Amino acid sequence: MTWSPPVREELRGASPYGAPQLDVAVRLNTNENPFPPSPELAARIGQAAAAAALELNRYPDREAWSLREDLAAYLLRESAVAVDPAMVWPANGSNEVMQHVFSAFGGPGRLAMAFSPTYSMYEQYARDTLTRYRTVGRRPDFGLDAAMVVAAMIGGSPDIVVLTSPNNPTGTALTLDVVSAACAMSTGIVVVDEAYAEFRRPGTATALTLLEAHPNLVVTRTMSKAFALAGARVGYAVASPEVIDSLRLVRLPYHLSSITQAVARAALESSDELLGQVDLLRSERDDLVAWLRAAGFQAVDSDANFILMGEFADRHRAWQELLDRGVLVREVGPDGWLRVTVGTPQDNIALRAALGEVVGMDGMMVPPAEGDGSTDGGTA
Ligand SMILES: *Cc1c(COP(=O)(O)O)cnc(C)c1O
């Protein structure tokens, strides 16, 4: 007889978040940087971990001060924005940062709002913190403008607004007027999830520049994507010291291990090397968008390291056909679309070969609408 554990009602029948981790030659499904650290860099990271190990009898620095200083210095280099270490909050991935945000600013009777299609984890943070969650659709081109966001906020008075820029799974970045309008309108907080910020195209702004004007703005970043450190689990929030102090109320004691702090600091010391392939990945991305369109697909403009492509008559069939050719992509986003991470140049050659075979299959593609090539929004 099977036993059903007495979990909370909203967890009954739910399945844990996660893409299939399949052993496939070309893995383009979780938006990682495909370039591993060099053996030299791996050795330096290992030395830092070994040094930290000599003090593993002690709890880590609860406030992770040295790491916060290093992250602040990194942001100055990367985005030319000066922030105080008291404005930086690291945790085990930006996922944990978001959990802190929802724990501190959401809760029973409170509402979080996001714009779909978007990252599906937001709904889970809301569920786990007993926060109501509402999504509002994006424009057909997956963009957002200030008027839409403000109208949605007037309708719902959200306590947390999540603006993802570049957005996952569409790759769409926001202009800063949208973020400013949301911050000015909000009586709660506004989170701009910039997990993919380092991949943005020239001229695309970061919301870090708005922090000074808006104490209710939280910008989240991660070392998992451009920084090629997904396995270490390090993400961080940047916000006013008052917001950071609120996050400190809900973190678990000693949430960030001394090994993680040491590894992150060693990696930041080598940020030029770790970020060295970002320019290559951006140009591969732009080439891939152009190739997809020429080959008969639709592809959404992307400021990230992935591309939303379509439109497939049966996207699960397309996903399977690609997998049969050794290429794993992600079945996510509006129905009829697939998300593909930009890989190494060799990965991308394999991807094109597989896509080239798939696009010609009988009944595979939905012909683009006459005229504008725009699509239905749908939800993630
Ligand atoms: C990948 C991703 C993250 C975060 O990941 P961590 O590995 O937890 O830092 C956050 N937001 C979005 C939109 C993502 O795609």
The ligand as a Tripos MOL2 file, in Angstrom:
@<TRIPOS>MOLECULE
LIG
   15    15     1     0     0
SMALL
NO_CHARGES

@<TRIPOS>ATOM
      1 C1         18.7600   30.7100  -13.9570 C.3       1 LIG1
      2 C2         17.8860   31.7720  -13.4210 C.ar      1 LIG1
      3 C3         18.0080   32.2310  -12.1160 C.ar      1 LIG1
      4 C4         18.9050   31.6770  -11.1360 C.3       1 LIG1
      5 O1         19.5920   30.9400  -10.7870 O.3       1 LIG1
      6 P1         20.5630   30.5810   -9.6100 P.3       1 LIG1
      7 O2         21.3590   29.4900  -10.1970 O.co2     1 LIG1
      8 O3         19.6980   30.1600   -8.4750 O.co2     1 LIG1
      9 O4         21.3410   31.8060   -9.3040 O.co2     1 LIG1
     10 C5         17.2120   33.2740  -11.6850 C.ar      1 LIG1
     11 N1         16.3260   33.8380  -12.4910 N.ar      1 LIG1
     12 C6         16.1700   33.4320  -13.7440 C.ar      1 LIG1
     13 C7         15.1780   34.1260  -14.5950 C.3       1 LIG1
     14 C8         16.9220   32.3850  -14.2500 C.ar      1 LIG1
     15 O5         16.7260   31.9710  -15.4900 O.3       1 LIG1
@<TRIPOS>BOND
     1     1     2 1
     2     2     3 ar
     3     2    14 ar
     4     3     4 1
     5     3    10 ar
     6     4     5 1
     7     5     6 1
     8     6     7 2
     9     6     8 1
    10     6     9 1
    11    10    11 ar
    12    11    12 ar
    13    12    13 1
    14    12    14 ar
    15    14    15 1
@<TRIPOS>SUBSTRUCTURE
     1 LIG1         1 GROUP 0 **** ****
